[in-house]
Amino acid sequence: MHHGNSLSSTRLFNDELVKRHKDNKDCYFVDMGDGMDLIVGQAGDKRWKASMVDPQYVGADNPIDRMIEGYSGLLEPIKDRLIVMMDGNHSLSILERYGTNPTKRVAARLWGEGAEDRVMGYSGFLVTRFVYRGTDHSRVRSLTWNLTHGISNGTGKTLGGYITSMGTDSTHYIADIHAFGHNHRLTGVDRVKVGVDGNRKKIVSKKEVILNTGTFLKSFSDSSDTSYAERARYIPGELGYMELNVRVENKGLEIYHAKRTFL
């Protein structure tokens, strides 16, 4: 998620994510939604301000078409390793107003007839499988992802509110990884659950990872122009994205997360 037509985000997205990882064949991507900001004057969005938008979209009568074209171009170098795209609230707002889905239109440009298999909607589950190839055998390990563009409660002004909201929401879903977007926060939390294996009569544990996947959109402007985040007095957020590192071993999966920040 990066709000790709804002003044601050396009260069960061291209330089810090695409260029860094586009040649890494073992790196795969999940688009958590709202890659395009889609706050446009034509939609009557009160948050729209010309000073916050890339000039190429301000003077055009068809800014959404241009945003779709621009974002598709940014994703082109990594499209073969982009597993899935989520719908975001901005994209769904455009769908409700105008009957066209920008996320699906980007997917169609990238993958043609296979686009429908790459778009998940606002929430969904993803299963990734990893193969360990030892000397005598192969073993398949899988991770289940609970993905959602995000939840809005507790995201604005309290430091721990969004973490509590993610923790509460994720208790209702069975998954190894719970990933959230929407609120522009960048953080990762491990939650360990313990229980008992009745057959082995042994205490066992399982780790779940909860991720808030970040943004490339600056909350505050570099000029005297006021952004909607400044006016609402949102907590300044880190710019960046979350990496999930998975190492396949004979005994199982080693999982850890790392923040890539550039504030």
QUIPE-V968611 format. One record per pair of residues at least 12 apart in sequence whose ideal C-beta (glycine too) atoms are under 6 Angstrom apart, sorted by the first residue. I is the first residue (numbers start at 0). J is the second residue. D is the distance in Angstrom with one decimal. If there is no record, write none. Layout:
i j d
I J D
I J D
This chain:
i j d
0 31 4.5
0 32 5.6
0 33 4.8
0 180 4.4
0 214 5.7
1 34 5.8
1 214 5.9
1 215 3.5
2 36 3.9
2 216 3.9
3 34 5.2
3 35 5.2
3 70 4.8
4 35 5.9
4 36 4.8
4 53 5.2
4 56 5.2
4 66 4.9
5 36 5.2
5 216 5.2
6 53 5.8
7 217 3.9
8 215 3.8
8 216 5.2
11 215 4.7
12 215 5.0
15 261 5.6
17 76 5.6
17 77 6.0
21 76 4.5
21 77 5.4
27 80 4.7
27 82 5.5
28 77 5.7
28 80 5.9
28 81 4.6
29 82 5.7
29 83 5.8
30 84 4.2
31 85 5.1
31 180 3.6
31 212 4.9
32 85 3.9
32 86 5.6
32 87 3.0
32 148 3.9
32 180 5.5
33 87 3.3
33 89 5.0
34 70 5.2
35 66 4.5
35 70 5.1
35 101 5.9
37 89 4.0
37 93 5.6
39 62 4.9
42 96 6.0
46 227 4.1
50 224 3.8
51 226 5.5
67 101 5.5
67 104 5.1
67 105 5.6
70 105 5.6
71 105 5.1
71 108 4.3
78 109 4.6
83 117 5.7
83 119 5.0
84 102 5.8
84 106 5.8
84 117 5.8
84 118 5.3
85 119 5.5
85 148 5.0
86 102 4.9
86 120 5.4
86 121 4.9
87 148 4.7
90 102 4.6
103 118 5.6
106 118 5.0
121 148 5.2
122 147 3.9
123 146 5.7
125 144 4.1
125 146 5.8
126 141 5.7
126 143 5.4
127 142 5.1
128 141 4.7
129 247 4.5
131 247 4.5
131 249 5.9
133 249 5.8
140 247 6.0
140 252 5.0
142 175 4.7
143 174 4.6
143 175 5.2
144 174 6.0
144 176 4.5
145 172 4.3
145 174 3.7
145 177 4.7
146 178 5.2
147 179 5.9
148 180 4.9
148 181 5.3
149 179 4.7
149 180 4.6
149 181 2.4
149 182 5.8
150 164 5.5
150 168 5.6
152 164 5.4
154 182 3.5
155 233 5.5
161 182 5.3
161 184 5.3
165 179 5.3
165 209 5.3
169 209 5.7
176 208 5.0
177 209 4.7
178 210 4.6
178 212 5.8
179 211 5.3
180 212 5.2
183 214 4.0
183 236 4.9
184 211 4.3
184 236 5.9
185 213 3.6
185 237 4.6
185 239 5.3
185 258 5.6
186 211 4.7
187 210 5.0
187 256 4.0
188 209 4.6
189 206 5.7
189 208 5.9
190 207 4.7
191 204 5.6
191 206 5.3
192 205 5.2
210 241 5.0
212 241 4.9
213 239 5.0
213 240 4.7
213 241 5.8
215 238 5.9
218 233 5.9
218 235 5.3
218 236 5.8
237 260 4.7
237 262 5.1
238 261 5.5
238 262 5.1
239 258 5.9
239 259 4.8
239 260 3.9
239 261 5.8
240 259 5.4
241 256 6.0
242 257 4.8
243 256 5.2
